[in-house]
């Protein structure tokens, strides 16, 4: 049970980190295009 929870938390952390990185990159690129 604990292994499943740890795996779920680890995957959720990685997914959220990647999602934030991608979202930040997309928003930063859009902001750069608008400023030009």
N, C-alpha and C positions, 0 to 999 in steps of 0.2 A: 504493500500500500504506500509506504513512504517513498519507495523508489519511483512509483508512478507519479506521485505528487511533485517530487523533486524534478523529474523529467519534464512534467507539464510546466512548472514554474520556469525552468531553464529555457524551454522552447519559447514560452511567452515573453521572457526577457529578451531573447535574441530577436524574435519577430518584432517586438515593439521598438527595439533599438534600431533595427534595419528600417522599419517603417518611418521612424522619426528622421533618420538620416536621409532617406529618399524624399520625404516630404519637405525637409529643410532645403535640400538641393534644388528641388523643383521650384519652391517658392523663391529661393535666392536667384535662380536663373530667370524667373519671370520678372523679379524686381529689377535685375540688371538690364533686361530688354526694355522695360518701361522707362528706365532712366536715360537710355541712349536716345 
